[in-house]
Amino acid sequence: MGEDPCSQHGNFSRQSGSAQKSKLCDSLGGPPVTAQRIRLKDGRWLAYSETGVPRDKAKFKIILAHGFTGSRLDLLRASPVTFPF
């Protein structure tokens, strides 16, 4: 007889529950903050990434919001040839 898939899932969830809690960036013993970020009104931090030409030369600003499974580093980096205006 094969193993019950439900029991395998139960073992996995027990194992993953015993992992150490990760430390917050910039907390005592935690990793340093390496991203540009702003503080939101509710106290949370929002990290962001800027790419492209320097701000003073930019003609347009494009904001890309990613989903829950992404990060600020997941973006389409367009070539300057793409936007010939």
C-alpha positions in Angstrom: 0.0 0.0 0.0 1.2 3.5 -0.7 1.4 6.3 1.8 -1.7 8.5 2.3 -1.1 11.9 0.7 -3.0 13.6 3.5 -0.6 12.2 6.1 2.3 13.5 3.9 0.8 16.9 3.8 0.3 16.8 7.6 4.0 16.0 8.1 5.1 18.8 5.8 3.0 21.3 7.7 4.4 20.2 11.0 7.9 20.5 9.7 7.4 23.9 8.2 5.8 25.2 11.4 8.9 24.5 13.3 11.1 26.8 11.2 12.6 29.8 12.9 10.9 33.1 12.4 12.8 35.4 10.1 14.1 38.7 11.5 12.9 42.0 10.2 15.2 44.2 8.2 16.9 46.9 10.2 16.0 45.2 13.5 18.5 44.1 16.1 20.3 41.1 14.6 18.3 41.4 11.4 19.6 42.1 7.9 20.3 45.6 6.8 17.9 47.7 4.6 19.2 47.7 1.1 16.2 49.1 -0.9 14.9 52.6 -1.4 11.7 52.8 0.6 9.0 55.2 1.9 6.9 55.0 5.1 3.1 54.7 4.5 0.6 56.5 6.7 -0.2 53.3 8.6 3.4 52.8 9.5 4.3 50.1 7.0 7.3 50.5 4.7 7.0 50.3 0.9 10.2 49.4 -1.0 10.6 50.5 -4.6 13.1 50.4 -7.4 13.8 53.1 -10.0 15.2 52.3 -13.4 15.7 54.2 -16.6 17.0 57.7 -17.4 17.8 60.1 -14.5 14.8 61.8 -12.9 15.7 65.3 -14.3 15.7 64.0 -17.8 12.6 61.7 -17.6 9.6 62.8 -19.7 7.3 60.1 -18.3 6.9 58.2 -15.1 5.6 54.7 -15.2 4.6 52.9 -12.0 4.4 49.1 -12.1 2.6 47.4 -9.2 3.3 43.7 -8.8 1.1 40.9 -7.4 1.5 39.1 -4.1 4.0 36.6 -5.6 6.3 39.2 -7.0 8.8 41.8 -5.8 10.0 45.3 -6.7 12.7 43.5 -8.7 10.2 41.7 -11.0 9.7 44.2 -13.8 10.0 44.6 -17.5 13.1 46.6 -18.3 12.4 48.3 -21.6 15.2 49.4 -23.9 15.4 53.1 -24.7 14.8 52.0 -28.3 11.4 50.8 -27.3 10.2 54.3 -26.6 11.5 56.6 -29.3 9.6 59.7 -28.3 
